[in-house]
């Protein structure tokens, strides 16, 4: 499965958990597997999923945090 990395403004584990929640909701709605790992110290979200990066980015933007896809 493809892996996508995003840079997301996270100041605590609460922010990291928000990212995981929106991605879990997206996975549930689409009926696909989405695995997310967060690292608050590097402000990185690593997502493994068959979904396009644009869909994952749109879901992560729902957290209200500043986010961008790493190149």
Residue pairs with C-beta under 8 A, 6 or more apart in sequence:
1 33
1 48
1 49
1 50
2 48
2 49
2 50
3 46
3 47
3 48
4 46
4 47
4 48
4 49
4 53
4 56
4 69
5 44
5 45
5 46
5 47
5 69
5 70
6 44
6 45
6 46
6 47
6 56
6 57
6 60
6 67
6 68
6 69
6 70
7 43
7 44
7 45
7 67
7 68
7 69
7 70
8 15
8 19
8 38
8 43
8 44
8 45
8 60
8 63
8 65
8 66
8 67
9 15
9 43
9 65
9 66
9 67
10 16
10 19
10 38
10 40
10 43
10 65
11 40
12 40
13 40
15 40
15 63
15 65
16 38
16 39
16 40
16 45
18 63
18 65
19 36
19 38
19 45
19 60
19 63
19 65
20 36
20 38
22 59
22 60
22 62
22 63
23 34
23 36
23 47
23 56
23 59
23 60
24 34
24 36
25 59
26 34
26 51
26 55
26 56
26 59
27 33
27 34
27 49
30 51
32 49
32 50
32 51
33 49
33 50
34 47
34 48
34 49
34 51
34 56
35 47
35 48
35 49
36 45
36 46
36 47
36 48
37 45
37 46
37 47
38 44
38 45
38 46
39 45
39 46
44 70
45 60
45 67
47 56
49 56
53 69
57 67
57 68
57 69
60 67
61 67
